[in-house]
Amino acid sequence: MSEESVEVVESVAREGGSARRPKGLLEQMEELMAALNADLSALDADLQSAGGSGRAAAGESDARAERDGA
């Protein structure tokens, strides 16, 4: 989990015990989904910059193995 999502989770936990009206389950889930989306976007960017199309390379090796009879 990224630092950003950990902060959101900790924020949700802290605010649950405050004097304010507790957040509803839907609001908590929306915050967690936003954090997850940010994590997945960052992971996607990392993967794109790390090697380009990893799926294409895997597909090529699978096709080569089938062609060679492996």
Order of alpha helices (4+ residues) and beta strands (2+ residues): alpha-alpha-alpha
